Amino acid sequence: MSKIYLLKDQNDYVKQLTNDNIINIIGTKGSGKTTSSLKYIDDNNYIVINCDRLFELPSKEKEDKELDKIRKMLQQKYGKLNIYDDFTKCYIDIVEYILNKNKGGLIEGNVIQSVNPNNIKGTVIIKRTATYKSFKRAVKRDYQNEYFMNLEKKKHKYFYKLTRLYKIRKRRKSVFKQAKDIEKVIDILDNK
């Protein structure tokens, strides 16, 4: 089994599984998945699917114009979307949608690691950013979220910054478990 790296970045893990023009980017929160995918967002030859944006409220970041169409297609087919449901069925539909448009696709998100490796199309890229660095980035990014900061301010008038930081750090500790799970995915892909 691969070991996780707390303080040192490792080279991205790259494995081509099929000849389809699909790039799948997996990594912990804060590993740089979205930053990597933004290079393709203005390329008309690619449809970029950020799975966090597909299942959660949109952010201020730029989205692919096809994302909302895919979201609506999946909602019509499956009802209310939940990122924790079996993602394999959504993944297959997303890939079919992209391939039917005769374009390449970039799908990024941790949820891809739940897809059976036999169903993954194209190339898998696993971001192997140092786990502590990913944790720090995720905490910093979430801490600056105005919506949640205002909720804390209402609850804890004087200590809201501290309570916000405490909650985020507690929540983002999952990065360490994600890193272990991702290394297990690499082991599975190495044996494929």
Disulfide bonds with the S-S distance in Angstrom:
none
